[in-house]
Structures are given as C-alpha cells and as structure tokens.
Amino acid sequence: MALLSRVRKLIGDGGDPIYECRRCGTTLDSDAGDCPQCGKSDIAAYEIR
C-alpha cells in the first residue's frame, strides 16, 4: 500500500478509503493482500466523499 500512501500525500486525504475485492465484493482491511473469501489479490480502494 505504499503507492496508495504516496498518491494520498500528493492529492490530499479525502477520507478513509473502503477496500473491496473486485471479484467477490468482500470488504477488506487496508493491509489485506489477498481476499480471504475467494483468494484473489485484485483489490479496489474507493473513497467516499
């Protein structure tokens, strides 16, 4: 998540992002590398403003 932290510093912090598996939709913690439900590593981060 180092890249996400760098981007957040550049554009500002708009709130706490929500992390979600792109395959099954499970909500995840920010430090999750793989989805515990389906095992995929394709994680999306959404910021709700």
Stockholm file with secondary structure:
# STOCKHOLM 1.0

chainA/1-49         MALLSRVRKLIGDGGDPIYECRRCGTTLDSDAGDCPQCGKSDIAAYEIR
#=GR chainA/1-49 SS CHHHHHHHHHHCCCSCCEEEETTTCCEECTTCSSCTTTCCCCEEEECCC
#=GC SS_cons        CHHHHHHHHHHCCCSCCEEEETTTCCEECTTCSSCTTTCCCCEEEECCC
//
